[in-house]
Amino acid sequence: MPAWLVLMGALAAMGPLAIDMYLPAFGAMARDLRVPQGLVERTLASYLLGLALAQLLYGPLADRYGRKPPLLVGLALFVVASLGCALSTSIDQLLLWRVVQAFGGAAGMVVPRAVIRDHLDTQEAAKALSLLMLVMGVMPILAPLLGGQAVTLGTWRTVFYLMVLAGVGLWLAVALRMRESLEPARRTPLAVTTILGNFRLLLAHKGFMGYALAGGLGSAGMFAYISGSPQVFISIYGIDPRWFGLLFGLNAASLILAAQLSARLLNRHRPIRLLARAQVTLVLMTVGALLLTLLGWINLPLLMLCLMGFMASQGFVGPNSAALALAEQGPRLGTASALMGSLQMFCGALAGWAVSLWHTDTPLPLTAVLAACAVLSWLSSRVGMAHSAAKAQAA
């Protein structure tokens, strides 16, 4: 794996780091700030909503000024906001700093995808995005484990101090090691009419919207799982917080292994074929989990089996839908990457809010939201595939 791709993976991992690392600290944060845990869970949804809005800004900036300057600004903002989170003394302050942190972290969501498409074509980009998931996938395994240890050895504030260190390290890596991948001739003016025109074209593009929503709604299911897993594993099934990271890691490992299998299969199969098959499994696993919950047959082993199947399916859906969505967006890559990421985070924020607002003594909120996201993801992929089929027939 080339060094530039490893750096892009590390930058993209900044999002999972800020999302997953503080999950084991939810209980401690609620006690220290004297608020219900549901309010602490909403800091996650607030972060996702901030990511959704901020990415719309970074896309045009990355197309106008290149890939490197927006990254440096975003990382600096991430560091300052992480420090603000660590020093927060109320839930309102924490919510505010989490939104600011999201506006910094969004740079790591937008720019790496654009850099990959700067270097590679659609087929190779799908492989690179699958490999990127290997780097990104390590974070959901390590982050909760690291966060759990940080809370045990220090306090919940220690988690955010570690994010400060990670942000500083990435800023130095980008400043010293990253080379600009967008040539001056390919840069687009930062004009309101140009920006709005690009967004209008993208929103009207059935292929882009179909594939972007397919990946975004699949990822929304992942964010619902991330938001609801502490409640399900720790509160409902009584898992010790120290072991929470292990269960979380098993699901993340399913995502990683599937993404690497997808990269290998891309040597013989087109991205659209892998996406179609993965979407079927995505729906079967989540609808199956919902039915088991409604019938009262769900238990921890069955839930884990369904969750691992869902995550493995998403290991195929994520990189292949992203590569297909960006395939025809040449001069609008930064804006397209931003809109795709914003749709993903917006869907994720809605799914996270739904889970945080719906509390029962069963996994029903989680399994219901997962099933809804999977079905909507499948329907969206059909729109993208219909566009691809019509284009191929016309050619």
C-alpha positions in Angstrom: 0.0 0.0 0.0 1.6 3.4 -1.0 2.4 5.9 1.7 -0.1 8.5 0.4 -2.9 6.0 0.7 -2.0 5.1 4.2 -2.1 8.8 5.1 -5.5 9.1 3.5 -6.7 6.1 5.5 -5.4 7.7 8.7 -7.2 11.0 7.9 -10.4 9.1 7.1 -10.0 7.3 10.4 -10.2 10.6 12.3 -14.0 10.4 12.0 -14.3 6.9 13.5 -11.8 8.0 16.2 -14.0 10.9 17.3 -17.1 8.7 17.1 -16.1 5.4 18.6 -13.4 6.3 21.2 -15.8 7.9 23.7 -18.6 5.3 23.5 -17.4 3.4 26.7 -17.4 6.8 28.5 -21.1 7.5 28.0 -22.0 6.4 31.5 -19.2 8.3 33.2 -20.0 11.5 31.2 -23.7 11.3 32.2 -22.8 11.0 35.9 -20.1 13.7 35.8 -22.3 16.2 33.9 -25.4 15.1 35.9 -27.6 14.5 32.8 -29.5 11.4 31.5 -27.4 9.1 29.2 -29.8 9.9 26.3 -28.5 13.5 26.3 -24.9 12.2 26.1 -25.9 10.0 23.2 -27.2 13.0 21.4 -23.6 14.4 21.3 -23.0 11.7 18.8 -25.9 12.7 16.6 -24.8 16.3 16.9 -21.3 15.3 15.7 -22.8 13.5 12.7 -25.0 16.4 11.8 -22.0 18.7 12.0 -20.1 16.4 9.7 -23.0 16.5 7.2 -23.1 20.3 7.1 -19.3 20.9 7.1 -18.5 18.6 4.2 -20.6 20.8 1.9 -18.0 23.6 2.6 -14.9 21.5 2.2 -15.8 20.1 -1.2 -15.8 23.5 -3.1 -12.8 24.6 -1.1 -10.9 21.4 -2.1 -11.8 22.0 -5.8 -10.6 25.6 -5.6 -7.5 25.7 -3.4 -6.4 22.1 -3.7 -6.5 19.2 -1.3 -3.9 20.1 1.2 -4.9 23.6 2.5 -8.4 22.6 3.6 -6.9 19.6 5.4 -4.6 21.7 7.4 -7.4 24.1 8.4 -9.7 21.3 9.3 -7.1 19.4 11.4 -6.3 22.6 13.3 -10.0 23.1 14.1 -10.3 19.5 15.2 -7.5 19.9 17.7 -8.9 23.1 19.2 -12.4 21.6 19.4 -11.1 18.4 21.0 -9.5 20.5 23.7 -12.8 22.3 24.2 -14.6 19.0 24.7 -12.1 17.9 27.3 -12.6 21.1 29.2 -16.4 21.2 29.0 -18.3 21.5 32.3 -21.9 21.1 31.0 -23.7 19.1 28.4 -24.4 22.3 26.4 -20.7 23.1 26.1 -20.0 19.6 25.1 -22.7 19.6 22.4 -21.3 22.9 21.0 -17.7 21.7 20.9 -18.7 18.4 19.3 -20.3 20.4 16.5 -17.1 22.4 16.1 -15.1 19.2 16.3 -17.2 17.8 13.4 -16.5 20.9 11.3 -12.8 20.1 11.7 -13.1 16.4 11.3 -15.1 16.8 8.1 -12.0 17.6 6.1 -10.7 14.1 6.7 -14.0 12.7 5.3 -14.0 14.7 2.0 -10.5 15.2 0.9 -9.2 11.5 1.0 -11.9 10.3 -1.4 -11.1 13.2 -3.8 -7.3 12.4 -3.6 -7.9 8.8 -4.4 -9.9 9.7 -7.5 -7.2 12.2 -8.5 -4.8 9.3 -8.7 -7.0 6.3 -9.8 -9.8 5.3 -12.2 -13.1 3.8 -11.1 -12.0 0.1 -10.9 -8.8 0.9 -9.1 -10.5 3.5 -6.9 -12.9 0.8 -5.7 -9.9 -1.3 -4.7 -8.2 1.6 -3.0 -11.4 2.5 -1.1 -11.6 -1.2 0.0 -8.1 -1.0 1.2 -8.9 2.3 2.9 -11.4 0.5 4.9 -8.6 -1.7 6.3 -7.0 1.4 7.8 -10.4 2.9 8.8 -11.7 -0.4 10.2 -8.8 -0.7 12.7 -10.1 2.4 14.5 -13.6 0.9 15.5 -11.6 -2.0 17.0 -9.0 0.0 18.8 -10.9 3.2 19.6 -13.4 1.7 22.1 -10.7 -0.4 23.7 -8.4 2.6 24.0 -11.3 4.7 25.2 -12.3 2.2 27.8 -8.7 2.0 29.1 -8.5 5.8 29.1 -11.7 6.1 31.2 -10.4 3.4 33.6 -6.9 4.9 34.0 -8.1 8.6 33.9 -11.5 10.1 33.3 -13.8 10.6 30.3 -11.8 13.9 29.6 -8.7 11.8 28.9 -10.4 10.4 25.8 -10.6 13.9 24.3 -7.0 14.7 25.3 -5.9 11.7 23.3 -7.9 13.1 20.3 -5.9 16.3 20.6 -2.7 14.3 20.3 -4.0 12.4 17.3 -5.0 15.6 15.6 -1.6 17.2 16.1 0.1 14.1 14.7 -2.0 14.1 11.6 -1.6 17.9 11.1 2.2 17.4 11.1 2.0 14.4 8.7 -0.1 16.4 6.2 2.1 19.5 6.5 5.4 17.6 6.1 4.6 14.6 4.0 1.6 15.2 1.8 2.0 16.4 -1.8 -0.8 18.3 -3.5 -2.7 16.1 -6.0 -4.9 18.7 -7.7 -3.1 20.4 -10.5 -3.7 24.2 -10.9 -5.3 23.7 -14.3 -8.0 21.5 -12.8 -9.0 23.9 -10.1 -12.5 25.5 -10.3 -13.5 29.1 -9.3 -15.0 29.6 -5.9 -18.1 31.3 -7.2 -21.5 30.9 -5.7 -23.0 30.2 -9.1 -20.4 27.5 -9.9 -20.9 25.9 -6.5 -24.7 25.9 -6.7 -24.5 24.7 -10.3 -22.3 21.8 -9.3 -24.6 20.8 -6.5 -27.7 21.1 -8.8 -26.1 18.9 -11.4 -25.2 16.3 -8.8 -28.6 16.3 -7.2 -30.2 15.7 -10.6 -27.8 12.9 -11.5 -29.7 9.7 -10.9 -26.5 7.6 -11.0 -24.7 9.7 -8.4 -27.7 10.1 -6.1 -28.7 6.4 -6.3 -25.2 5.1 -5.4 -24.5 7.9 -2.9 -27.7 7.2 -1.0 -27.1 3.4 -1.2 -23.8 3.9 0.6 -25.1 6.7 2.8 -28.2 4.7 4.1 -26.0 1.7 4.6 -23.6 3.8 6.7 -26.6 5.2 8.5 -27.3 1.7 9.8 -23.7 1.6 11.0 -24.2 4.9 12.9 -27.4 3.6 14.4 -25.5 0.6 15.6 -22.7 2.8 17.0 -25.2 5.0 18.8 -27.3 2.2 20.2 -24.7 -0.4 20.9 -23.7 0.9 24.4 -27.4 0.7 25.5 -27.9 -2.7 24.0 -24.7 -4.4 25.0 -24.1 -2.8 28.4 -27.6 -1.9 29.7 -29.7 -4.7 28.2 -27.3 -7.6 28.0 -25.2 -6.6 31.0 -21.8 -6.7 29.2 -19.0 -5.2 31.4 -17.8 -1.9 29.8 -14.3 -3.3 29.7 -15.5 -6.0 27.3 -17.7 -3.7 25.2 -14.7 -3.0 22.9 -14.3 -6.7 22.2 -17.9 -7.1 20.9 -17.5 -3.8 19.0 -14.2 -5.1 17.5 -15.8 -8.3 16.3 -18.3 -6.4 14.2 -15.5 -4.0 12.9 -13.4 -7.1 12.0 -16.3 -8.3 9.9 -16.3 -5.0 8.0 -12.5 -5.1 7.5 -12.4 -8.7 6.2 -15.3 -8.2 3.9 -13.8 -5.0 2.5 -10.5 -6.8 1.8 -12.4 -9.6 0.1 -14.2 -7.0 -2.0 -10.8 -5.6 -3.1 -9.6 -9.0 -4.2 -12.9 -9.9 -6.0 -12.6 -6.6 -8.0 -9.8 -8.2 -10.0 -12.5 -10.4 -11.6 -15.8 -8.7 -11.0 -17.2 -5.2 -11.7 -18.1 -3.0 -8.7 -21.8 -3.0 -9.7 -22.0 -6.8 -9.5 -20.5 -6.9 -6.0 -22.7 -4.1 -4.8 -25.9 -5.9 -6.1 -25.1 -9.1 -4.2 -24.1 -7.4 -1.0 -27.3 -5.3 -0.9 -29.3 -8.5 -0.8 -27.4 -9.8 2.2 -27.6 -6.4 3.9 -31.4 -6.6 3.8 -31.7 -10.3 4.8 -29.5 -9.8 7.9 -31.3 -6.7 9.2 -34.8 -7.8 8.4 -34.0 -11.1 10.0 -32.8 -9.4 13.2 -36.0 -7.3 13.3 -38.2 -10.3 12.9 -36.3 -12.2 15.7 -36.7 -9.2 18.0 -40.5 -8.8 17.3 -41.0 -12.6 17.9 -39.1 -12.4 21.2 -36.4 -14.9 20.0 -33.5 -12.5 19.9 -30.5 -13.1 22.2 -26.9 -11.8 22.3 -25.4 -14.5 20.1 -28.2 -14.2 17.4 -27.9 -10.4 17.5 -24.1 -10.6 17.1 -24.5 -12.9 14.1 -26.9 -10.5 12.4 -24.8 -7.5 13.2 -21.6 -9.2 11.9 -23.5 -10.1 8.7 -24.7 -6.6 8.3 -21.2 -5.2 8.8 -19.7 -7.7 6.4 -22.3 -6.6 3.8 -21.4 -3.0 4.4 -17.8 -3.8 3.7 -18.8 -4.5 0.1 -21.5 -1.8 -0.1 -19.4 1.2 1.2 -16.4 1.2 -1.2 -18.2 0.0 -4.3 -21.1 2.4 -4.0 -18.6 5.3 -3.4 -16.5 4.4 -6.5 -19.6 4.1 -8.7 -21.0 7.4 -7.4 -17.8 9.3 -8.2 -17.3 7.6 -11.6 -18.7 10.3 -13.8 -17.9 13.4 -11.7 -14.5 14.4 -13.2 -14.2 18.2 -12.6 -16.6 18.1 -9.6 -14.8 15.4 -7.6 -14.3 17.5 -4.5 -17.9 18.7 -4.5 -19.2 15.2 -5.3 -17.2 13.7 -2.5 -18.5 16.4 -0.1 -22.2 15.9 -1.1 -21.8 12.1 -0.8 -20.3 12.4 2.6 -22.9 15.0 3.7 -25.7 12.7 2.6 -24.0 9.8 4.5 -23.6 11.9 7.7 -27.1 13.4 7.5 -28.6 9.9 7.2 -26.4 8.7 10.0 -27.4 11.6 12.3 -31.1 10.9 11.7 -30.6 7.2 12.4 -28.6 8.0 15.5 -31.3 10.4 16.8 -34.0 7.8 16.2 -32.1 5.2 18.3 -31.3 7.7 21.1 -34.9 8.8 21.4 -36.4 5.4 21.4 -35.6 3.4 24.6 -36.9 0.0 25.4 -35.6 -3.0 27.4 -35.1 -4.9 24.1 -32.9 -4.3 21.0 -36.0 -3.3 19.0 -34.9 0.4 18.4 -31.6 -0.8 17.0 -32.9 -3.7 14.8 -35.9 -1.6 13.5 -33.7 1.3 12.4 -31.1 -1.1 10.9 -33.8 -2.8 8.8 -35.2 0.5 7.6 -31.8 1.8 6.6 -31.0 -1.5 4.7 -34.2 -1.6 2.8 -33.9 2.1 1.8 -30.2 1.5 0.8 -31.3 -1.4 -1.4 -34.0 0.7 -3.1 -31.5 3.5 -3.7 -29.0 1.1 -5.3 -31.7 0.0 -7.8 -31.9 3.6 -9.0 -28.2 3.8 -9.5 -28.1 0.5 -11.3 -30.9 1.5 -13.6 -29.0 4.6 -14.6 -25.8 2.5 -15.3 -27.8 0.0 -17.4 -29.4 2.8 -19.4 -26.0 4.4 -20.0 -24.5 1.1 -21.1 -27.4 0.4 -23.5 -27.1 3.8 -25.0 -23.4 3.3 -25.6 
